[in-house]
Amino acid sequence: MDDIERLTRPDGETLALKRVRGDGPTVVWIGGFRSDMEGTKALALDAAARERGWNYVRYDHFAHGASSGDWRQATIGRWREDAIALIDDLDGPVVPVGSSMGGWVALLLAVARPGRLAGLVLVNPAPDFTEDLMWPGLADHERQAILREGETLVVEEGLGEYALTRRMFEEAREWLLLRGPLPLRAPVHILQGRADEVVPWRRQVMLTERLTAADVTLELVEGGDHRLSTPADLDRLIEAVERNRRSSSTLS
């Protein structure tokens, strides 16, 4: 059950994924920026899937974890295309669960394949983070290096050293979501830590205002940080996913 499967993309790159087979809509874990499918939340959902009989898939983005790819070629558009390809390779309805950057990818997926969604669960989602959060947060010399030389190297605790490329920032502008309405029909459940210093909780208020879904829940977790990985947080996540799995009336 723990064997890595690989989805080959048209350019020969491969997405690494792991699967739990069960019943009902497939829960799909979509991880964050420079995270992988072996993180705390992904594994908690894996355990829940085995216990509760869910269909469940977790995977690594292009240039993340066990998937292939050159990090310097990574873009939001590429991660979006890969997520869509993965969903297209699955049968039946899905419940994407997107964390941080994965929340942006999950929303882009939801817009592209609305008829496949039984529900959508987002954990401290970060739509538009490259433009609104990351770029303004860089030091001036880092922004200048990206504009002048095409990239800058940064070192971040927990993420290691990596390049931030002009390509990533410029391409991401094609996929900004918070500038207009987000026409989704499936139920959306957003979990957001009030103490999150990476994605301010007020951004989720903006997101809920953009969503046109009839059923949108914004659950603010007092004291919760960006990880939302305490035992109570994980229980909250599992229950949110369970509720969304049961919601299939919005499917076309």
C-alpha positions as CSV (number, residue, x, y, z in Angstrom):
1,M,0.0,0.0,0.0
2,D,2.9,2.3,0.6
3,D,4.5,1.7,-2.8
4,I,5.1,4.9,-4.8
5,E,3.2,5.1,-8.0
6,R,4.2,7.5,-10.8
7,L,2.1,9.5,-13.2
8,T,4.1,10.3,-16.3
9,R,3.5,13.8,-17.8
10,P,3.8,14.6,-21.5
11,D,7.3,16.1,-21.1
12,G,8.6,12.9,-19.4
13,E,8.6,14.3,-15.9
14,T,6.9,12.1,-13.3
15,L,4.6,12.8,-10.3
16,A,5.2,10.5,-7.3
17,L,2.1,9.5,-5.5
18,K,0.8,7.1,-2.8
19,R,-2.7,5.7,-2.7
20,V,-5.1,4.2,-0.2
21,R,-8.0,2.4,-1.8
22,G,-11.4,2.6,-0.2
23,D,-14.9,3.9,-1.1
24,G,-16.5,7.2,-2.0
25,P,-14.9,10.4,-3.3
26,T,-11.2,10.4,-3.5
27,V,-9.5,12.7,-1.0
28,V,-6.5,14.3,-2.7
29,W,-3.7,15.9,-0.6
30,I,-2.1,18.9,-2.2
31,G,0.9,20.0,-0.2
32,G,2.5,23.4,0.3
33,F,5.6,25.2,-1.0
34,R,8.7,23.0,-0.7
35,S,6.8,20.4,1.4
36,D,6.2,16.8,0.4
37,M,3.6,14.0,0.9
38,E,5.3,12.7,4.0
39,G,4.3,15.7,6.2
40,T,2.3,15.5,9.4
41,K,-1.1,16.4,7.9
42,A,-0.7,14.2,4.8
43,L,0.2,11.2,7.0
44,A,-2.7,12.0,9.4
45,L,-5.1,11.9,6.5
46,D,-3.5,8.7,5.3
47,A,-4.1,7.1,8.7
48,A,-7.7,8.4,8.7
49,A,-8.2,7.0,5.2
50,R,-7.1,3.5,6.3
51,E,-9.3,3.6,9.4
52,R,-12.4,5.0,7.8
53,G,-12.2,3.3,4.4
54,W,-11.6,6.4,2.2
55,N,-10.1,6.6,-1.2
56,Y,-7.0,8.8,-0.7
57,V,-4.1,10.0,-2.8
58,R,-1.2,12.1,-1.7
59,Y,1.5,13.3,-4.2
60,D,4.5,15.5,-4.5
61,H,4.5,18.5,-6.8
62,F,6.9,18.9,-9.7
63,A,10.4,19.4,-8.3
64,H,9.2,18.4,-4.8
65,G,9.9,15.3,-2.8
66,A,10.1,12.1,-4.8
67,S,8.7,13.7,-8.0
68,S,11.0,14.7,-10.8
69,G,11.7,18.2,-12.1
70,D,14.1,21.1,-12.1
71,W,13.2,23.5,-9.3
72,R,14.2,26.5,-11.4
73,Q,11.5,25.5,-13.9
74,A,8.8,25.3,-11.3
75,T,5.8,27.6,-11.6
76,I,2.3,27.9,-10.2
77,G,1.0,27.1,-13.7
78,R,3.0,23.9,-13.8
79,W,1.8,22.8,-10.4
80,R,-1.8,23.6,-11.5
81,E,-1.4,21.5,-14.7
82,D,0.0,18.6,-12.8
83,A,-2.9,18.7,-10.3
84,I,-5.4,18.7,-13.1
85,A,-3.7,15.8,-14.8
86,L,-3.8,13.8,-11.5
87,I,-7.5,14.4,-11.1
88,D,-8.1,13.5,-14.7
89,D,-6.3,10.2,-14.1
90,L,-8.7,9.4,-11.2
91,D,-12.2,8.1,-11.3
92,G,-15.2,9.7,-9.8
93,P,-15.6,12.8,-7.5
94,V,-12.7,14.2,-5.5
95,V,-12.2,16.2,-2.3
96,P,-9.0,18.2,-2.8
97,V,-7.3,19.2,0.5
98,G,-4.9,22.0,-0.2
99,S,-2.4,23.4,2.4
100,S,-0.8,26.8,2.1
101,M,0.4,27.1,-1.5
102,G,-1.5,23.8,-2.1
103,G,-4.6,25.8,-1.3
104,W,-3.9,28.0,-4.3
105,V,-3.3,25.0,-6.5
106,A,-6.5,23.3,-5.1
107,L,-8.6,26.4,-5.9
108,L,-7.1,26.6,-9.4
109,L,-8.0,22.9,-9.8
110,A,-11.5,23.5,-8.5
111,V,-12.1,26.3,-11.1
112,A,-10.8,24.1,-13.9
113,R,-12.7,20.9,-12.9
114,P,-15.8,22.1,-11.0
115,G,-17.9,19.1,-11.9
116,R,-15.4,16.7,-10.3
117,L,-15.6,18.2,-6.8
118,A,-17.6,16.7,-3.9
119,G,-16.0,19.3,-1.7
120,L,-12.9,21.4,-1.0
121,V,-10.9,21.7,2.2
122,L,-8.2,24.4,2.5
123,V,-5.7,24.7,5.4
124,N,-4.2,28.2,5.8
125,P,-4.6,28.6,2.0
126,A,-2.2,31.0,0.2
127,P,-3.7,32.1,-3.1
128,D,-1.7,34.8,-4.8
129,F,1.0,34.5,-2.2
130,T,3.9,35.2,-4.7
131,E,2.4,38.6,-5.5
132,D,0.9,39.7,-2.3
133,L,3.0,38.0,0.4
134,M,6.3,36.7,-0.8
135,W,7.5,39.5,-3.2
136,P,6.7,42.3,-0.7
137,G,8.4,40.3,2.1
138,L,11.8,40.0,0.2
139,A,14.7,42.3,1.0
140,D,15.3,45.0,-1.6
141,H,18.6,43.4,-2.7
142,E,16.8,40.1,-3.3
143,R,14.1,41.7,-5.4
144,Q,16.8,43.6,-7.4
145,A,18.7,40.3,-8.0
146,I,15.6,38.6,-9.2
147,L,14.9,41.4,-11.7
148,R,18.5,41.9,-12.8
149,E,19.8,38.3,-12.8
150,G,16.6,36.2,-13.0
151,E,16.9,34.6,-9.5
152,T,18.2,34.9,-6.0
153,L,19.1,32.2,-3.5
154,V,17.4,32.3,-0.2
155,V,17.8,30.1,3.0
156,E,14.8,29.6,5.1
157,E,14.5,27.5,8.3
158,G,12.7,24.2,7.4
159,L,12.9,24.8,3.7
160,G,16.6,24.9,3.2
161,E,18.4,26.9,0.4
162,Y,16.5,27.4,-2.8
163,A,16.2,29.7,-5.8
164,L,13.4,32.2,-6.2
165,T,13.1,32.9,-9.9
166,R,11.7,35.8,-11.9
167,R,10.0,33.1,-14.0
168,M,8.0,31.9,-11.0
169,F,6.9,35.4,-10.0
170,E,6.0,36.5,-13.5
171,E,4.2,33.3,-14.5
172,A,2.2,33.3,-11.2
173,R,0.5,36.6,-12.3
174,E,-1.5,34.6,-14.8
175,W,-3.1,32.6,-12.0
176,L,-4.1,35.3,-9.4
177,L,-7.5,34.5,-7.9
178,L,-8.4,37.2,-5.4
179,R,-8.9,39.9,-8.0
180,G,-12.4,38.7,-8.9
181,P,-15.2,36.2,-8.1
182,L,-14.5,32.5,-7.7
183,P,-17.4,30.5,-9.1
184,L,-17.5,27.2,-7.2
185,R,-20.5,25.1,-6.4
186,A,-19.1,22.5,-4.1
187,P,-18.9,23.1,-0.3
188,V,-15.7,24.8,0.8
189,H,-14.2,24.5,4.3
190,I,-11.3,26.7,5.3
191,L,-9.2,26.1,8.4
192,Q,-7.1,29.1,9.3
193,G,-4.9,29.7,12.3
194,R,-5.4,33.1,13.9
195,A,-1.7,33.2,14.9
196,D,-0.5,32.3,11.4
197,E,2.4,34.6,10.7
198,V,2.9,33.4,7.1
199,V,-0.7,33.8,5.8
200,P,-2.6,36.4,7.8
201,W,-6.1,35.2,8.8
202,R,-7.8,38.3,7.3
203,R,-6.8,37.0,3.8
204,Q,-9.3,34.2,4.3
205,V,-12.1,36.7,4.9
206,M,-11.2,38.2,1.5
207,L,-11.2,34.6,0.0
208,T,-14.7,33.9,1.4
209,E,-15.9,37.1,-0.1
210,R,-14.7,36.0,-3.5
211,L,-16.2,32.5,-3.3
212,T,-19.7,32.1,-4.8
213,A,-20.2,28.6,-3.4
214,A,-23.5,28.3,-1.4
215,D,-21.7,26.5,1.5
216,V,-18.5,28.2,2.7
217,T,-17.2,27.6,6.2
218,L,-14.3,29.7,7.6
219,E,-13.1,28.1,10.8
220,L,-10.6,30.3,12.6
221,V,-8.4,28.4,15.1
222,E,-7.5,30.5,18.1
223,G,-3.7,30.3,18.6
224,G,-3.2,28.2,15.5
225,D,0.0,28.7,13.5
226,H,0.7,28.1,9.9
227,R,1.3,24.4,10.3
228,L,-2.0,23.6,12.1
229,S,-0.5,20.2,13.0
230,T,-1.4,19.7,16.7
231,P,-3.5,16.6,17.6
232,A,-6.5,18.9,17.9
233,D,-5.8,20.6,14.6
234,L,-5.4,17.2,12.9
235,D,-8.8,16.0,14.3
236,R,-10.4,19.2,13.0
237,L,-8.9,18.6,9.6
238,I,-10.1,15.0,9.4
239,E,-13.6,15.9,10.4
240,A,-13.7,18.7,7.8
241,V,-12.7,16.2,5.2
242,E,-15.2,13.7,6.3
243,R,-18.0,16.2,6.1
244,N,-17.0,17.2,2.6
245,R,-16.7,13.6,1.4
246,R,-20.4,13.2,2.2
247,S,-21.4,16.2,0.2
248,S,-22.1,15.1,-3.4
249,S,-25.3,16.9,-4.2
250,T,-23.4,19.7,-5.9
251,L,-21.9,17.4,-8.5
252,S,-23.2,17.7,-12.0
